C-alpha cells in the first residue's frame, strides 16, 4: 500500500511505525515507513517515567509525536514502541513502565493514533536494539544526564548496574560531573583547591558577578552562602546542566576538568565490569557523554579494550525503538 507523501521524496509504504526514546533530558520520536524511510522526527521535554509528573510526560510525548507524524498520515501508524528511562524491569521501574504505557497511550489518542499496537521498553532495551543489526542480546552503557549499565537478553533487561539516581548513584554521569564541579568550586573558594578555569566557569554560571579570587575571608564566606543557596534551590537536573562546563574547561587545558573526565570514564568502566562481560560480547554505548562525538567516548573505548568487547556508539535509542516497532507491526517481535 502506498501513501501519498507530503514532501518531495515520493510515496511512503504502509504501515508506518513510530519509535520513541524518552530520557531524563528529552523525548525523541521518529516515524518511518515499512521500508525504513524516514517520515519525520520530533522532540519534547524530559521523559523519565518515574520522575516526570503524568501531565507533563503526556505533554512532552504528544509534542514529540505531533512533529514526527504528519497529521494526514496518523491513521496509517500500525506500531509504536517507546523506550523510557525509569521503565526497566522489576521494582520501582515496573511502576514506571505502567506509567509510561498509560501516558504514551494518552498522547497517541490525543493525536488520533489510538489504533496502533503499542509496546513499552526500558531505555537500555531500545539502546541495545539501536546497535548494528538490532541485536536482541548484549551489554548497554548509557551515560548522559544519568548513568547505568545493563545486560539485555531476549530484548529484556536481565541485570542493571547503577542507575540509582542523582543522589545515590549515576556515577560518571552528567549529574556526577556537575556535582563534582560544584564541589570543586566550593573547595577553591575555601582555599583548598586551585581556582582554575573550571571554577571560574562554574561560578560565572551559578553566581554571576559575585566571584573574585581576590575576595577576603568574609567575602568568600558570603560567596559560599550564595553558592549553597543556589544549589539547594535548584531541581536536581540543573546539576547535570553544569557538566558541559567541565568539557569546556578541559578543552581550555584545565587539569582538574581533565581529571574529572578521566575519572568519570573509569567509573563507567567499573560499572560495565560489574556485569561480568565476556570477550566478544557486544557493548552498545550511548547518551550525551558517550554517543558519537561525546566527550567520554574515546576515553571509554580505550579503557574497555582489555575486556575484548565489541563497542559500538549510537546517538540515542530512537533507532532501536523504530526497529522494534517495525517488528511489532509485522507481528514478529518475538518478545514475551
N, C-alpha and C positions, 0 to 999 in steps of 0.2 A: 504494500500500500504506500503510495506517495502522498506527501503532504506539501502543498504549495508553500514555499518558504517566503519570508518577508525581507530577504536581503538578496544579494546577487550571487549567492553560492549555489543556487539550484535547489531542487525539491529535497525534502528530508524523507527518510524511510521510517515509517512507523513500525513498532511502537517507540515512543520517546521514553527516556528514563531520566531520573534526577539523582544525583549524588550530593550528599551534604557532609561537610566536615565542620563540626561545631566545637570549637576550642575555647580556652579560657579568655582569649582576646577578641575573637571574632567568629562569625559563622560564614563559611564559604559554601556556595551552591553552584552546581554545574549541571546543565541539561545537555543531553546528547541523543542522537537518533540511533536506530538499530544497527547502523554501520559504524557507530562510534564517532560520527561527525558532530562537532561542537555546535550546539544551538544557541546557548547563552550562558552567562555567568552572573553571579550576584554576590553581594556581601552584606552582612548585618553585624549587629553588636555582639557582645560576648555570648557564648553558647554552652557554658558548663551546666549540665543538668542538675547538679547538686547545689551550686552557689548562686545561680541566676533565678530570680523570682519568676513565677509562672507567667504573669502578664508580659514581662519584659522578654522572656525567652520566646513566647509565641510571636511577639512583635519582631524580634530580631530574625527569626526564621522566615516569617512572612516577607520581611523586607528583602532578604536574600533571594527567596523564591520568586518574588514578583519581578526582579530584574533578570533572573536566569531563564524563566519560562515565559515566552511571549503569550499574551492573553489569548490570542486566537488559536494557540497550539495546546492549551492546557488540557483540553479534552482528550488529547492523544497520549498523555502520560500514563504508562502502564505500570511502572515500577519505581519506587522511591526507597533509597537506602540512606539512613543518617548515621554517622559515626559521631558520638558525643563524648566529650570529656565528662567524667562523672557517671558514665553509664556502662562500666565494665561489669564483670561477673562477680556475684557474691556480695554480702554485707550491704553497706550503705550504697555502693554503686548499683545494686539491684533496684533500690528505690529510685535512683537516678534514671535507670533505664525505663522504669514505668513513667516517670515524669517526662522523659524525652519522647516516648511514644505518644503520650497524650498531647503534648504541646505541638509536636510535629503534625499529628492528625488534625489538630485545630487550625494550624497555619495553612495546611493544604486545603482544608474545607473552605477557609476564607477566600481562597483564590480559585475555587471551583475545581480542585484536583482531588476530590474526595473519593473517586472510584479506583485510584491507583493502589496496587499492592504495596504495603509498607513494611519495612523491617529496620530495626534499630540495632546498632552495634556500639561497642566502645570505640574510643578514638584510636587505640592501638590496633584494633582489628581492621579498620579501614586503612590505617597506615601500612599494615602488613600487606594488604591487597594492592597497595599502590606500587609495590616492588615489581621488578621485571617478571612478566608472566602472571601477575596477580596471584602470588603464592598463597596457599591455604595454611601453610605452616612456616614458622620461623621466629626469629627474635626481632623485637622492635625497641628502639630507644627514641623517646620524644624529649626534647629539651627546648622549651620556649618560655612562655610565662611560668609554667611549672615543669616538672621533670619526672619521668617514670620509665622503667624498662619492663618488658613483658615477654613471655613465651606464648606464642599462638599455635594452636593445633586444631585442625578442622575448622578454621576461621573463628574459633572462640578462644578467649584468653584462659589459659590454664594456670598461669602464675604471674604475679606482679611484684616488682621490687620498687620501693619508694612510691611516689605519687601521693605522699602523705600531707600535702598542702603547705602553704607558705610558712606556717608557724612551726610545724613539726618536721617537715621534710623538704621535698622538691630540691634536693641538693644538686648544685650545678646549674640550676635554672635561672631565668631572669629574676625571679623573686630573690634567689640566693645571692646573685651578683649585686642586685640593687641594695639588699640589706647589708652585705659586706662593705659596699662602697660607702654607705651612710655611716656605718660603724667606724670605718676608717677616717671619715671626715671628723667625727667626734673625737677620735684619738688625736688627730692633728690639732684640733682646737685646744685640746688638753695639753699639747706639747709632748705627747707620747709617740708621735709619728711625724714623718716629713709632710710638709704642706706642699704637695706637688700638683701637677695639672689635674689629676683626678679629683683631688679635694676641691680645687677651685671650681671645676665644672659642677660638682655636686652641690656646693654651697651657692653657686650662682642660680641653680635651679630651685633649691629649697628656700633660701633666704636672700633673694636678690638685693644687692646693695648694702647688705649688713656685714659681709665677711671681709676681713682685712688681717693679714698675718701680723701687722704691727699693733694690733689691739693689746691693751694691757690686760692684767688678770681679770679685772672687773668687767671689761668689755667682752672678753672671751666667755666669762660666766654667763653674761646676758645672751651671747650668741648661742651657747649651748641650750639655754632655755627656749630660745626661738626654734632651734632645730628640733628639740624634743616635742614642743607644742605642735609643730608642723607634722611630724611623723605620726603622732598618736591621733591626729585629727583626720588622717587620710584613710581611704579604703586600701586594703592590702595590695590591690592591683597596682597602686602607684609605686610600690617598691620595685616591681618588675619594670616599670617605665623608666627607672633610673639606670637599668642595665646598659642601654646604648651609650651612656656616658663612659662606662668602663671601656667599651670598644673604642670610642673616640679618643680617650686618654691613652690607651695602648698604642694607637696609631701615631700619637704625638711623642711616643717614647717613654711614657710614664712607667717606671719599673713596677710599682705596686699594681697598676692596672694589668700589666702583662702577667704578673704573678697570679692575680685573681683568675684570669682566663685559663692559665695553665692548671690552676687548682680545680677550677670548675670541670675541665676536661678529665682530669684524674679522678674526680669524684664520680663522674658519669661512667668512666671505665669500671670503677669498682661496682657500680650499680649493675652494669651488664654482667660482670663477673659473678655476681650472686645468683645468676640464672644457670650457672654451670654450663656454659656454652661448649659445644664440641667443634673441633676443627672442621671446616667445610660448611658449617651452618650459615644460613642467610641472616644478615643483620640489616634491617631497614632503619635508617636514622632520619628524623625529620624534626620540624619545629624551627622557630626563628633563629635559634642558635646553631642548629646542626644541618638544616636543609642546604641545598646548593648555594654556595657563597656565604654560608653562615660563619660567624667568627670562630666557632669551635670545631667546625667540620674537619679541617686539616689536622688540628691537634688530635682529635679523637681518632681519625683514620690511622694516624701513625701509632697511636697508643694501643689500638686493638689488633695491630698486625701480628704480634706474637700469639694471639688467640687463634689465628688461622681462619677468621671469619670472612665471609663474602659480604663486604659492606657496600650498601647502596644508599645514596642520599636522595630523598624525594622532597619536593617543596611543601607538601601537605598530604592529607589523607583523602582529598576530594576525588582524585583519580581512582583510588581504590573503591570509594563509595560508588562511583559510576560503574566500575567493572562489576561490582556485586549487584548493582541494580539491573544491569543487563542480564546477569544470570538469573536474577529473581524474575524478571519479566519473561524470560524464556522457560521458567519453571524448572531450572536445572541448577539451583544454588547448592544443593547437597548439604545444607545445614540443618540441624535439628530444629 
